[in-house]
Amino acid sequence: MATLLIITNKGGETALHCAAQYGHTEAAQMLLAQGGDPTVPNLQAETALDLAAQYGRLHTVEVLVRAQPDLLRPYTVAAACRSLPPPLTRLQERS
């Protein structure tokens, strides 16, 4: 099971991301119970909570928030930018 928790697809999504996006609440609960991390972002900087909310999976949203209440943090541009990779600086200043 531990391997299942860290494997990602080409979009950087874990099994928890997929369970949340498609509303598989029981699977999300199982993954959380086994140590799945709901704070891990995919390549679009979305967490499992973001996907569950975006797709209207309200029961799954509730499960994720109950498992980790600090997921409900205020959105700030600075916080969003911290989760993105840094831009290339002019091809490393032209080497």
TORLUM-893517 format. One record per atom (N, C-alpha, C, CB): residue number from 1; residue in three letters; atom name; x, y, z. Coordinates in steps of 0.2 Angstrom, whole numbers. Each point is the difference from the previous one (the first is absolute). Glycine has a CB too. Example, Ala and Ser with C-alpha at 12.3 -4.5 7.8 and 13.67 -1.06 7.14 Angstrom:
! residues 2
[1,"ALA","N",[66,-28,39]]
[1,"ALA","CA",[-4,6,0]]
[1,"ALA","C",[4,6,0]]
[1,"ALA","CB",[-9,-6,6]]
[2,"SER","N",[7,11,-10]]
[2,"SER","CA",[4,6,1]]
[2,"SER","C",[-4,5,3]]
[2,"SER","CB",[6,-3,-10]]
This chain:
! residues 95
[1,"MET","N",[4,-6,0]]
[1,"MET","CA",[-4,6,0]]
[1,"MET","C",[4,6,0]]
[1,"MET","CB",[-9,-6,6]]
[2,"ALA","N",[15,6,-3]]
[2,"ALA","CA",[4,6,1]]
[2,"ALA","C",[2,3,-7]]
[2,"ALA","CB",[4,-4,11]]
[3,"THR","N",[-2,-1,-16]]
[3,"THR","CA",[2,2,-6]]
[3,"THR","C",[-6,4,-4]]
[3,"THR","CB",[8,-10,0]]
[4,"LEU","N",[-14,7,1]]
[4,"LEU","CA",[-6,3,-3]]
[4,"LEU","C",[-1,8,2]]
[4,"LEU","CB",[-5,-11,0]]
[5,"LEU","N",[8,12,6]]
[5,"LEU","CA",[-1,7,3]]
[5,"LEU","C",[5,5,-3]]
[5,"LEU","CB",[-4,-5,10]]
[6,"ILE","N",[9,3,-13]]
[6,"ILE","CA",[5,4,-3]]
[6,"ILE","C",[0,0,-8]]
[6,"ILE","CB",[7,-1,11]]
[7,"ILE","N",[-10,-4,-14]]
[7,"ILE","CA",[0,0,-7]]
[7,"ILE","C",[-4,6,-3]]
[7,"ILE","CB",[2,-13,0]]
[8,"THR","N",[1,16,-5]]
[8,"THR","CA",[-4,6,-3]]
[8,"THR","C",[-1,-2,-8]]
[8,"THR","CB",[4,8,9]]
[9,"ASN","N",[-9,-5,-12]]
[9,"ASN","CA",[-1,-1,-7]]
[9,"ASN","C",[4,6,-3]]
[9,"ASN","CB",[-12,-5,1]]
[10,"LYS","N",[11,6,-8]]
[10,"LYS","CA",[4,5,-4]]
[10,"LYS","C",[-2,7,2]]
[10,"LYS","CB",[1,-8,-9]]
[11,"GLY","N",[-7,9,13]]
[11,"GLY","CA",[-2,6,2]]
[11,"GLY","C",[2,2,7]]
[11,"GLY","CB",[-9,-1,-8]]
[12,"GLY","N",[13,-4,11]]
[12,"GLY","CA",[3,1,7]]
[12,"GLY","C",[-6,-2,5]]
[12,"GLY","CB",[8,9,-4]]
[13,"GLU","N",[-13,-12,2]]
[13,"GLU","CA",[-5,-2,5]]
[13,"GLU","C",[1,-7,3]]
[13,"GLU","CB",[-8,7,-7]]
[14,"THR","N",[6,-7,13]]
[14,"THR","CA",[1,-6,4]]
[14,"THR","C",[-7,-3,0]]
[14,"THR","CB",[9,5,8]]
[15,"ALA","N",[-9,-11,-5]]
[15,"ALA","CA",[-7,-4,0]]
[15,"ALA","C",[-5,4,4]]
[15,"ALA","CB",[6,-11,0]]
[16,"LEU","N",[-4,15,5]]
[16,"LEU","CA",[-4,4,4]]
[16,"LEU","C",[-3,6,-4]]
[16,"LEU","CB",[6,-3,10]]
[17,"HIS","N",[-2,6,-15]]
[17,"HIS","CA",[-3,5,-5]]
[17,"HIS","C",[-5,-3,-4]]
[17,"HIS","CB",[11,5,0]]
[18,"CYS","N",[-10,-11,-2]]
[18,"CYS","CA",[-5,-3,-5]]
[18,"CYS","C",[-6,-2,4]]
[18,"CYS","CB",[9,-5,-7]]
[19,"ALA","N",[-9,2,13]]
[19,"ALA","CA",[-6,-2,4]]
[19,"ALA","C",[-4,7,1]]
[19,"ALA","CB",[6,-10,5]]
[20,"ALA","N",[-2,15,-3]]
[20,"ALA","CA",[-4,6,1]]
[20,"ALA","C",[-3,3,-6]]
[20,"ALA","CB",[8,2,9]]
[21,"GLN","N",[-5,-2,-14]]
[21,"GLN","CA",[-3,3,-6]]
[21,"GLN","C",[-6,-4,-3]]
[21,"GLN","CB",[11,4,-3]]
[22,"TYR","N",[-11,-10,4]]
[22,"TYR","CA",[-6,-4,-2]]
[22,"TYR","C",[-5,-2,5]]
[22,"TYR","CB",[8,-5,-9]]
[23,"GLY","N",[-7,8,15]]
[23,"GLY","CA",[-5,-1,5]]
[23,"GLY","C",[0,-7,3]]
[23,"GLY","CB",[-6,9,-5]]
[24,"HIS","N",[12,-12,5]]
[24,"HIS","CA",[0,-7,3]]
[24,"HIS","C",[2,1,8]]
[24,"HIS","CB",[4,-5,-11]]
[25,"THR","N",[-9,7,15]]
[25,"THR","CA",[1,2,6]]
[25,"THR","C",[3,-6,5]]
[25,"THR","CB",[-9,8,-1]]
[26,"GLU","N",[7,-14,0]]
[26,"GLU","CA",[2,-5,4]]
[26,"GLU","C",[7,-2,-2]]
[26,"GLU","CB",[-11,-4,1]]
[27,"ALA","N",[13,5,-7]]
[27,"ALA","CA",[7,-1,-2]]
[27,"ALA","C",[5,5,3]]
[27,"ALA","CB",[-4,-5,-11]]
[28,"ALA","N",[1,12,11]]
[28,"ALA","CA",[4,5,3]]
[28,"ALA","C",[1,-1,7]]
[28,"ALA","CB",[-5,8,-8]]
[29,"GLN","N",[0,-10,12]]
[29,"GLN","CA",[0,-2,7]]
[29,"GLN","C",[6,-5,1]]
[29,"GLN","CB",[-13,3,2]]
[30,"MET","N",[13,-8,-6]]
[30,"MET","CA",[4,-6,1]]
[30,"MET","C",[7,3,-1]]
[30,"MET","CB",[-8,-8,-4]]
[31,"LEU","N",[9,12,-1]]
[31,"LEU","CA",[7,3,-2]]
[31,"LEU","C",[2,4,6]]
[31,"LEU","CB",[-2,-1,-12]]
[32,"LEU","N",[-2,5,14]]
[32,"LEU","CA",[2,5,6]]
[32,"LEU","C",[2,-5,6]]
[32,"LEU","CB",[-8,9,-4]]
[33,"ALA","N",[4,-14,6]]
[33,"ALA","CA",[1,-4,5]]
[33,"ALA","C",[7,-4,0]]
[33,"ALA","CB",[-12,-1,1]]
[34,"GLN","N",[14,0,-8]]
[34,"GLN","CA",[7,-3,-1]]
[34,"GLN","C",[5,5,0]]
[34,"GLN","CB",[-6,-9,-6]]
[35,"GLY","N",[5,15,7]]
[35,"GLY","CA",[5,5,0]]
[35,"GLY","C",[1,4,-6]]
[35,"GLY","CB",[6,-7,7]]
[36,"GLY","N",[-11,7,-12]]
[36,"GLY","CA",[-1,5,-6]]
[36,"GLY","C",[1,7,3]]
[36,"GLY","CB",[-7,-9,-7]]
[37,"ASP","N",[10,13,3]]
[37,"ASP","CA",[2,7,2]]
[37,"ASP","C",[-5,4,-4]]
[37,"ASP","CB",[12,-2,3]]
[38,"PRO","N",[-17,5,0]]
[38,"PRO","CA",[-5,5,-4]]
[38,"PRO","C",[3,7,-2]]
[38,"PRO","CB",[-9,-6,6]]
[39,"THR","N",[15,7,-4]]
[39,"THR","CA",[4,6,-1]]
[39,"THR","C",[4,0,-6]]
[39,"THR","CB",[0,3,12]]
[40,"VAL","N",[1,-9,-15]]
[40,"VAL","CA",[4,0,-6]]
[40,"VAL","C",[-3,3,-6]]
[40,"VAL","CB",[5,-11,5]]
[41,"PRO","N",[-2,16,-8]]
[41,"PRO","CA",[-2,3,-6]]
[41,"PRO","C",[1,-5,-7]]
[41,"PRO","CB",[1,12,6]]
[42,"ASN","N",[-5,-11,-11]]
[42,"ASN","CA",[2,-3,-6]]
[42,"ASN","C",[4,5,-4]]
[42,"ASN","CB",[-11,-7,0]]
[43,"LEU","N",[12,6,-6]]
[43,"LEU","CA",[4,4,-4]]
[43,"LEU","C",[-3,7,-2]]
[43,"LEU","CB",[5,-10,-5]]
[44,"GLN","N",[-12,10,6]]
[44,"GLN","CA",[-4,7,0]]
[44,"GLN","C",[-1,3,6]]
[44,"GLN","CB",[-6,-5,-10]]
[45,"ALA","N",[10,3,15]]
[45,"ALA","CA",[0,2,7]]
[45,"ALA","C",[-7,0,4]]
[45,"ALA","CB",[9,8,-4]]
[46,"GLU","N",[-13,-14,2]]
[46,"GLU","CA",[-6,-1,3]]
[46,"GLU","C",[1,-6,5]]
[46,"GLU","CB",[-6,4,-11]]
[47,"THR","N",[3,-4,16]]
[47,"THR","CA",[0,-5,5]]
[47,"THR","C",[-7,-4,-1]]
[47,"THR","CB",[7,7,9]]
[48,"ALA","N",[-7,-13,-5]]
[48,"ALA","CA",[-6,-4,-1]]
[48,"ALA","C",[-6,4,2]]
[48,"ALA","CB",[7,-10,3]]
[49,"LEU","N",[-7,14,2]]
[49,"LEU","CA",[-5,5,2]]
[49,"LEU","C",[-3,4,-6]]
[49,"LEU","CB",[4,0,12]]
[50,"ASP","N",[1,3,-15]]
[50,"ASP","CA",[-1,5,-6]]
[50,"ASP","C",[-4,-4,-5]]
[50,"ASP","CB",[10,6,2]]
[51,"LEU","N",[-8,-12,-4]]
[51,"LEU","CA",[-4,-4,-5]]
[51,"LEU","C",[-7,-2,2]]
[51,"LEU","CB",[11,-4,-4]]
[52,"ALA","N",[-11,2,11]]
[52,"ALA","CA",[-7,-2,2]]
[52,"ALA","C",[-5,5,0]]
[52,"ALA","CB",[6,-8,7]]
[53,"ALA","N",[-3,14,-5]]
[53,"ALA","CA",[-5,6,0]]
[53,"ALA","C",[-1,2,-7]]
[53,"ALA","CB",[5,4,11]]
[54,"GLN","N",[0,-4,-16]]
[54,"GLN","CA",[-1,2,-7]]
[54,"GLN","C",[-6,-4,-3]]
[54,"GLN","CB",[12,4,0]]
[55,"TYR","N",[-12,-10,2]]
[55,"TYR","CA",[-4,-5,-4]]
[55,"TYR","C",[-7,-1,4]]
[55,"TYR","CB",[10,-5,-5]]
[56,"GLY","N",[-11,9,11]]
[56,"GLY","CA",[-6,-1,4]]
[56,"GLY","C",[-1,-6,4]]
[56,"GLY","CB",[-5,7,-9]]
[57,"ARG","N",[11,-10,11]]
[57,"ARG","CA",[0,-6,4]]
[57,"ARG","C",[-1,2,7]]
[57,"ARG","CB",[7,-7,-9]]
[58,"LEU","N",[-12,9,11]]
[58,"LEU","CA",[-1,3,7]]
[58,"LEU","C",[1,-5,6]]
[58,"LEU","CB",[-8,8,-5]]
[59,"HIS","N",[6,-14,4]]
[59,"HIS","CA",[2,-5,6]]
[59,"HIS","C",[7,-1,0]]
[59,"HIS","CB",[-11,-5,-2]]
[60,"THR","N",[14,5,-4]]
[60,"THR","CA",[8,-1,0]]
[60,"THR","C",[3,6,3]]
[60,"THR","CB",[-1,-8,-10]]
[61,"VAL","N",[-1,14,9]]
[61,"VAL","CA",[3,6,3]]
[61,"VAL","C",[-1,0,7]]
[61,"VAL","CB",[-3,6,-10]]
[62,"GLU","N",[-3,-8,13]]
[62,"GLU","CA",[-1,-1,7]]
[62,"GLU","C",[5,-5,3]]
[62,"GLU","CB",[-12,3,-1]]
[63,"VAL","N",[13,-9,-2]]
[63,"VAL","CA",[5,-5,3]]
[63,"VAL","C",[7,3,0]]
[63,"VAL","CB",[-7,-9,-5]]
[64,"LEU","N",[9,13,-1]]
[64,"LEU","CA",[7,2,0]]
[64,"LEU","C",[1,6,5]]
[64,"LEU","CB",[0,-3,-12]]
[65,"VAL","N",[-5,7,13]]
[65,"VAL","CA",[1,6,5]]
[65,"VAL","C",[0,-3,7]]
[65,"VAL","CB",[-6,8,-8]]
[66,"ARG","N",[1,-13,10]]
[66,"ARG","CA",[0,-3,6]]
[66,"ARG","C",[7,-4,2]]
[66,"ARG","CB",[-12,-1,-1]]
[67,"ALA","N",[15,-2,-4]]
[67,"ALA","CA",[7,-3,1]]
[67,"ALA","C",[5,5,1]]
[67,"ALA","CB",[-4,-9,-8]]
[68,"GLN","N",[4,15,5]]
[68,"GLN","CA",[5,5,0]]
[68,"GLN","C",[-3,7,0]]
[68,"GLN","CB",[9,-8,-5]]
[69,"PRO","N",[-11,11,10]]
[69,"PRO","CA",[-4,6,0]]
[69,"PRO","C",[4,6,-2]]
[69,"PRO","CB",[-6,-4,9]]
[70,"ASP","N",[13,4,-9]]
[70,"ASP","CA",[4,5,-2]]
[70,"ASP","C",[0,1,-8]]
[70,"ASP","CB",[7,-1,10]]
[71,"LEU","N",[-11,-4,-13]]
[71,"LEU","CA",[0,1,-8]]
[71,"LEU","C",[-4,6,-1]]
[71,"LEU","CB",[1,-13,-1]]
[72,"LEU","N",[-6,15,5]]
[72,"LEU","CA",[-4,6,-1]]
[72,"LEU","C",[4,6,2]]
[72,"LEU","CB",[-10,-6,2]]
[73,"ARG","N",[15,8,-6]]
[73,"ARG","CA",[4,6,1]]
[73,"ARG","C",[-2,5,-5]]
[73,"ARG","CB",[10,-7,4]]
[74,"PRO","N",[-9,13,-2]]
[74,"PRO","CA",[-2,6,-5]]
[74,"PRO","C",[4,0,-6]]
[74,"PRO","CB",[-4,7,10]]
[75,"TYR","N",[1,-6,-15]]
[75,"TYR","CA",[4,0,-7]]
[75,"TYR","C",[4,7,0]]
[75,"TYR","CB",[-9,-7,-6]]
[76,"THR","N",[15,7,4]]
[76,"THR","CA",[4,6,-1]]
[76,"THR","C",[4,-2,-6]]
[76,"THR","CB",[0,4,12]]
[77,"VAL","N",[1,2,-16]]
[77,"VAL","CA",[4,-1,-6]]
[77,"VAL","C",[7,-2,2]]
[77,"VAL","CB",[-6,9,-6]]
[78,"ALA","N",[9,-7,11]]
[78,"ALA","CA",[7,-2,3]]
[78,"ALA","C",[0,-7,1]]
[78,"ALA","CB",[2,12,5]]
[79,"ALA","N",[-7,-15,-2]]
[79,"ALA","CA",[0,-7,2]]
[79,"ALA","C",[-1,-4,-6]]
[79,"ALA","CB",[-5,2,11]]
[80,"ALA","N",[1,0,-16]]
[80,"ALA","CA",[0,-3,-6]]
[80,"ALA","C",[6,0,-4]]
[80,"ALA","CB",[-12,3,-1]]
[81,"CYS","N",[16,2,1]]
[81,"CYS","CA",[6,1,-4]]
[81,"CYS","C",[6,-5,3]]
[81,"CYS","CB",[-4,12,-3]]
[82,"ARG","N",[3,-13,10]]
[82,"ARG","CA",[5,-4,3]]
[82,"ARG","C",[0,-7,-2]]
[82,"ARG","CB",[0,8,10]]
[83,"SER","N",[-6,-10,-12]]
[83,"SER","CA",[-1,-7,-2]]
[83,"SER","C",[2,-1,-8]]
[83,"SER","CB",[-9,-1,9]]
[84,"LEU","N",[11,6,-12]]
[84,"LEU","CA",[2,-1,-7]]
[84,"LEU","C",[8,0,-1]]
[84,"LEU","CB",[-11,6,-4]]
[85,"PRO","N",[13,-9,-1]]
[85,"PRO","CA",[8,0,-1]]
[85,"PRO","C",[2,7,-2]]
[85,"PRO","CB",[0,-13,-3]]
[86,"PRO","N",[6,14,5]]
[86,"PRO","CA",[3,7,-2]]
[86,"PRO","C",[1,1,-7]]
[86,"PRO","CB",[5,0,11]]
[87,"PRO","N",[-6,5,-14]]
[87,"PRO","CA",[1,1,-7]]
[87,"PRO","C",[7,0,-2]]
[87,"PRO","CB",[-10,7,-1]]
[88,"LEU","N",[12,-9,-5]]
[88,"LEU","CA",[7,0,-2]]
[88,"LEU","C",[2,7,-1]]
[88,"LEU","CB",[-1,-11,-6]]
[89,"THR","N",[7,12,9]]
[89,"THR","CA",[3,7,-1]]
[89,"THR","C",[4,1,-6]]
[89,"THR","CB",[0,1,13]]
[90,"ARG","N",[-3,2,-18]]
[90,"ARG","CA",[3,1,-7]]
[90,"ARG","C",[6,-5,-1]]
[90,"ARG","CB",[-2,12,2]]
[91,"LEU","N",[-1,-18,-3]]
[91,"LEU","CA",[5,-6,-1]]
[91,"LEU","C",[6,0,4]]
[91,"LEU","CB",[-4,0,-12]]
[92,"GLN","N",[3,1,18]]
[92,"GLN","CA",[5,0,5]]
[92,"GLN","C",[5,5,-1]]
[92,"GLN","CB",[-1,-12,2]]
[93,"GLU","N",[-1,18,-4]]
[93,"GLU","CA",[4,6,-2]]
[93,"GLU","C",[5,-1,-5]]
[93,"GLU","CB",[-2,4,12]]
[94,"ARG","N",[-1,-8,-17]]
[94,"ARG","CA",[4,-1,-6]]
[94,"ARG","C",[6,-4,1]]
[94,"ARG","CB",[-5,10,-5]]
[95,"SER","N",[5,-14,10]]
[95,"SER","CA",[6,-4,2]]
[95,"SER","C",[6,4,0]]
[95,"SER","CB",[-5,-10,-4]]
